[in-house]
Amino acid sequence: MKTSPILGRYLVAKEDIKAGDIILTVPPLVIGPIQVQGKPLCLSCYKEINDFNLPVRCEGCGWPLCSKMCQNSYQEYGHTEIECSFLRRSENKPGYNFNYHLYDFILPLRVALLKYTSTQKWTEVQKMQSHSKLRKKNKTFWNNDQIMIDCMKKECSVTEFTDQELHTICGYLQVNSFAVEHLGVSGLFPTAFLFAHDCVPNTTHIIDSKFNMTVRATVPISKGEAVTLSYANTLQGTMVRRAFLKETKFFNCICKRCSDATELGTFISAVKCQICKNGYLLPIDPLNKNSIWQCSCGDEKTEEIISLYIKKVSDEVEKVKNKSITEMEAFLKMFSSKFHPNHYLLITIKCLLSQLYGKSNRYLLHELSEELLLRKIELCKDLLQIFDKIEPGLSRIRGITMYELHAPLMIIATSIDKKNSEKYLKSQLKYIKFLLTEANLILSFEDSTSKEGQIGCAAKAALEESKQWEQLFGKL
């Protein structure tokens, strides 16, 4: 472990680490539901309860559970006996008049209860940063947490913890928690909070259906090099990532990517210059949030103008994300003259399209014209060029995109009406096998219940089928 003024405490490799090597496997300290909307969750296994009028309920506290199995046993990472004793103090339960806001205090309550149930886990939690002084300056965060704390105290008559203790716990969760979106939970994990942040991380983490976290190297890591995760969305631009990290993790990122106006040559934040029509506006000083943006032609724009425009287009992205493929393509066409082709707002839509072509109604793989197959190929290849720089190696997004790319390539290469030479066909099949091999390797690490894990299973099956090609063409 090392310490720096910017990163604080962080872990370094004690020896050379190969891509794919497991660096850490740990069970959680505590797990709880993410903000619940629309349907109640089982407090023990976190399954959605579809019929909230007739859920099974805990015989002690009356909170919704999914089954008799969950009703008849307390769970280490779910509903516990001590939690039940606190929740039975409240007359309000989720499912009656909805009351889904009550789920908001479950995870903070579970962290607080570690003080009584596990000295070892509570000691581990206290090693984490809460940044309470900095959080208090953010009135939005602080006031929202106070509303939750007041609700906990009102509903469960919690007097065992002071407001300050509960605010500190909220800080632990905000700064150090890891979300598991496909399982609908978030939690704290030992040791994992010591990984430094980098906007081009050298590891990836997976949390399986039993809530165990595994951290793997995505690229080779040299002895003495920092072992890093990304706590921000790598597919966003520097301005957005740095603002998020400052607001929620309380540090200013100065990593190699953030320090480079071009973001390692990806131009993922570049705005098309409307004066010369050829160049791109980039921040003169990307580490200064108020930096002037300048084009090589000399035109300049203030950060405020850039931010307002980005916000406006971001709102359009949110609207079009749930619309048709045709409308998404129209969006890309409309804004292609406003941004670099790699701009993260366009990448958001391109990622969606790369997966929707072949899976959406009226756009299934066997229904795609050659033009649309080529479009899917173009999207996937463009994305991979970017991911190779900002999510290199055995990263989840590369694995998914490689799998998406193999299918249209296969259809075009083996199309009956194509008079492709055997040499060309063999070269294409060799490339397809490479894509499937990489996708299978990367996604084999994923939990089998997740979307990524299911894609990994499909990649493995397709790779098995490729053995038939070698019977026809020899070793690829």
ZIWORA-V119522 format. One record per residue. N is the residue number from 0. RES is the residue in one small letter. OMEGA is omega in whole degrees, -180 to 180 (none if undefined). Layout:
# ZIWORA-V119522
N RES OMEGA
N RES OMEGA
This chain:
# ZIWORA-V119522
0 m 176
1 k 179
2 t 174
3 s 180
4 p -178
5 i -173
6 l -173
7 g 177
8 r 177
9 y -177
10 l 174
11 v -180
12 a 179
13 k 176
14 e 177
15 d -179
16 i 179
17 k 175
18 a -179
19 g 179
20 d 175
21 i 180
22 i -175
23 l 169
24 t -177
25 v 170
26 p -179
27 p 168
28 l -178
29 v 180
30 i 176
31 g -176
32 p 169
33 i -178
34 q -174
35 v 177
36 q 172
37 g -179
38 k 175
39 p 178
40 l 171
41 c -178
42 l -178
43 s -176
44 c 173
45 y 173
46 k 173
47 e 177
48 i -172
49 n 179
50 d -175
51 f 175
52 n -177
53 l 179
54 p 167
55 v -179
56 r 176
57 c -178
58 e 180
59 g -173
60 c 178
61 g 179
62 w -176
63 p 173
64 l -173
65 c -172
66 s 175
67 k -180
68 m 178
69 c 180
70 q -172
71 n -180
72 s 173
73 y -177
74 q -179
75 e -179
76 y 177
77 g -178
78 h -178
79 t -178
80 e -179
81 i 176
82 e 179
83 c -179
84 s 177
85 f -176
86 l -179
87 r 177
88 r -176
89 s 176
90 e -179
91 n 180
92 k 174
93 p -180
94 g 173
95 y -175
96 n 178
97 f 178
98 n -177
99 y 178
100 h -180
101 l 178
102 y -176
103 d -177
104 f -178
105 i -178
106 l 175
107 p 178
108 l -180
109 r 176
110 v -179
111 a -176
112 l 175
113 l 179
114 k -178
115 y -172
116 t -177
117 s 178
118 t -179
119 q -179
120 k 180
121 w 177
122 t 179
123 e 178
124 v -177
125 q 175
126 k -176
127 m 176
128 q 175
129 s -180
130 h -176
131 s -179
132 k 179
133 l -180
134 r -178
135 k 179
136 k 177
137 n -173
138 k -179
139 t 179
140 f -174
141 w -179
142 n 177
143 n 177
144 d -180
145 q 177
146 i 179
147 m 180
148 i 178
149 d 179
150 c 179
151 m -177
152 k -180
153 k -174
154 e -173
155 c 179
156 s -178
157 v 177
158 t -176
159 e -177
160 f 177
161 t 176
162 d -178
163 q 178
164 e -179
165 l 175
166 h 178
167 t 177
168 i 176
169 c 177
170 g 176
171 y -177
172 l -178
173 q -173
174 v -167
175 n -173
176 s 175
177 f 180
178 a 174
179 v -168
180 e -177
181 h 176
182 l 177
183 g -177
184 v 174
185 s -179
186 g 176
187 l -177
188 f 177
189 p 175
190 t -176
191 a -179
192 f -180
193 l 176
194 f 178
195 a 176
196 h 168
197 d -179
198 c 166
199 v -172
200 p 177
201 n 175
202 t 170
203 t 179
204 h 180
205 i 175
206 i -172
207 d -175
208 s 175
209 k 175
210 f 175
211 n 179
212 m 173
213 t 177
214 v -180
215 r 173
216 a 176
217 t 178
218 v 176
219 p 179
220 i -177
221 s 176
222 k 180
223 g -180
224 e 178
225 a 174
226 v -168
227 t 168
228 l 171
229 s 178
230 y 177
231 a 178
232 n -177
233 t -179
234 l 173
235 q -179
236 g -176
237 t -177
238 m -179
239 v -179
240 r -177
241 r 178
242 a 179
243 f -178
244 l 179
245 k -175
246 e -173
247 t -179
248 k 170
249 f 170
250 f 177
251 n -179
252 c 178
253 i -179
254 c -177
255 k -179
256 r -179
257 c -177
258 s -178
259 d -178
260 a -179
261 t -177
262 e 177
263 l 177
264 g 180
265 t -176
266 f -173
267 i 177
268 s -171
269 a 179
270 v -178
271 k 177
272 c -178
273 q 177
274 i -179
275 c 178
276 k -179
277 n -176
278 g -178
279 y 175
280 l 178
281 l 179
282 p 177
283 i 178
284 d -174
285 p 179
286 l 176
287 n -175
288 k 180
289 n -176
290 s 169
291 i 174
292 w -172
293 q 174
294 c 179
295 s 178
296 c 179
297 g 179
298 d -179
299 e 175
300 k 178
301 t 177
302 e -178
303 e 180
304 i 179
305 i -177
306 s 180
307 l -180
308 y 178
309 i 179
310 k -180
311 k -179
312 v 176
313 s 178
314 d 178
315 e 177
316 v -179
317 e 179
318 k -172
319 v -178
320 k -177
321 n -179
322 k -173
323 s 176
324 i 180
325 t -180
326 e 177
327 m 178
328 e 177
329 a 177
330 f 180
331 l 180
332 k -178
333 m -173
334 f 179
335 s 178
336 s -178
337 k -175
338 f 168
339 h -180
340 p -179
341 n -177
342 h -172
343 y 177
344 l 176
345 l 179
346 i 178
347 t -179
348 i 179
349 k 177
350 c 179
351 l -178
352 l -179
353 s 180
354 q -179
355 l 174
356 y -178
357 g -178
358 k -176
359 s 176
360 n -177
361 r 177
362 y 176
363 l -173
364 l -177
365 h 179
366 e -175
367 l 174
368 s 178
369 e 179
370 e -179
371 l 174
372 l 178
373 l 177
374 r 177
375 k 178
376 i 180
377 e -180
378 l -177
379 c -179
380 k 177
381 d -179
382 l -179
383 l 177
384 q 178
385 i -178
386 f 179
387 d -179
388 k -175
389 i 175
390 e -171
391 p 173
392 g -173
393 l -179
394 s -177
395 r -175
396 i 175
397 r 180
398 g 180
399 i -177
400 t 176
401 m 177
402 y 180
403 e -178
404 l -173
405 h -172
406 a 179
407 p 177
408 l -179
409 m -178
410 i -178
411 i -178
412 a -175
413 t -179
414 s -176
415 i -176
416 d 177
417 k 178
418 k -179
419 n 177
420 s 179
421 e 179
422 k 179
423 y -178
424 l -180
425 k 180
426 s 178
427 q 179
428 l 177
429 k 179
430 y 179
431 i 178
432 k 177
433 f 180
434 l -179
435 l 178
436 t 179
437 e -179
438 a 179
439 n 180
440 l -176
441 i -173
442 l 174
443 s 178
444 f -173
445 e 175
446 d -174
447 s -179
448 t -178
449 s 177
450 k -180
451 e 178
452 g 179
453 q 175
454 i 177
455 g 177
456 c 178
457 a 178
458 a 179
459 k 180
460 a 179
461 a 179
462 l 177
463 e 180
464 e -178
465 s 178
466 k 178
467 q 180
468 w -176
469 e 175
470 q -179
471 l -171
472 f -175
473 g -176
474 k -179
475 l none
